[in-house]
Structures are given as structure tokens and as C-alpha cells.
Amino acid sequence: MNQEDAAMTTTLRCRCGQVRGEVELDRAYGRASCYCRDCQAFARFLGQSGILDAGGGTDIVPMAPDAVRFTAGFEHVACMSMGPNGLLRWYASCCRTPLANLPRDPKVFYAGLVTACLDMPAVDAALGPRGRVVVNTGSATAPVEPARLRFLLGGVRIFAPLIAARLRGRRIAAPFFDKEGHPLRAPEVVSREQRASLQRGR
């Protein structure tokens, strides 16, 4: 790996350090803060502080899933979902650190890495500051600047690589799925009652 490549690769690490890996930031599609109720519920499911900002937003780096490599502790990686058709939400079971959100369709070449598991100075240097693109602000728990123009421009940057990957027939979204397209961890699907309780913050 040359110096330029090293500068664009950062570490993935859970809070306790048992789950570790590497992330190629030059393959990120952008950076966004999501204020949807399910992202808020996921943070509450994990029971960890510091995931949500003051308005209830989660800082996410959308990227190619195979830009993520786990180097240690994959046995501690777990998966849950807010419903039978919901996103697959991956986390470190050892310390309940959020890792990534992925669609159930393994051919959708997308992984939304939660920055709680990333080296923040490296993310800021490569992708700019948090909050430049915000989505689902209608569910925010405090006023959030809509940033509609920035969302439009950021949305183009995020979705254009997804379309290009589908047209090129990119492979299944490793390292989260096997070659047959099954998630490497069976997701824990919460009930409707649990989901509603988590969304309310109870």
C-alpha cells in the first residue's frame, strides 16, 4: 500500500476493540446525518450514548460494502432489523457499537457505516464536516437545518454510484453476505411493539 492509499484507508473499531477492520474512504459515496425514527430506535436498542446528535441524527458514511474489511472479531458481529422487511442493522455484540446499515437485497451495492465505529479525524478530512447533507428531518427531536440544496447535490453523489454499480453487475455486498446472498448473521427482528417502544424512547 502506498502513502496515498494509506491516507484514504482508516480503521474500523468497536468501543471495546474486539471488532476491528479497515475502511477505504476513497470509495465512500458521501456523508449524511439521518434523523429517521428507525435510526433513532436502533441507537436506543443498542443503549449507547454518543450515537445520536442533539436532534436525534445518526452520522452515516454511505459507501461500497466491499470497501469494508474485518480483520478481527467478526464472531462478535451481530445483526438486527426493525421489521421483516427493514434494513439490516449490524453492530458489535461485545459492546453494542453500531457498525453499518444495509438493504436486505445483497445486490444493492450500499453500506451505510455509522461513524461511531470509525476514526473521526480521518472521516472529517476525507469527507468534510458532519451535517452537510441531512435526511428525514421531519423526525428530528430538535430543530435541524433542512439544507435542501445540499441534500440534492449530496443525493446525486450518493445514488449515482449505486446505479452505476447495478449497471456494471457488481457482486454481492460482501463482507456482510455470503456468495448465495444470505446475510452472514441471521437478523434479530424486533416485534411491532418493541419497535414502537424504541421509537418513542421507552
Sequence and secondary structure as in RCSB ss.txt:
>XXXX:A:sequence
MNQEDAAMTTTLRCRCGQVRGEVELDRAYGRASCYCRDCQAFARFLGQSGILDAGGGTDIVPMAPDAVRFTAGFE
HVACMSMGPNGLLRWYASCCRTPLANLPRDPKVFYAGLVTACLDMPAVDAALGPRGRVVVNTGSATAPVEPARLR
FLLGGVRIFAPLIAARLRGRRIAAPFFDKEGHPLRAPEVVSREQRASLQRGR
>XXXX:A:secstr
  HHHHHTEEEEE TTSSSEEEEEGGGB   EEE  HHHHHHHHHHT TTSB TTS EEEEEE GGGEEEEE GG
GEEEEESSTTS EEEEETTTTEEEEEE SSTTS  EEEEGGGB HHHHHHHH  TTSSEE GGG SS     HHH
HHHHHHHHHHHHHHHHHTT    TTTB TTS BSS  EE  HHHHHHHHHT 
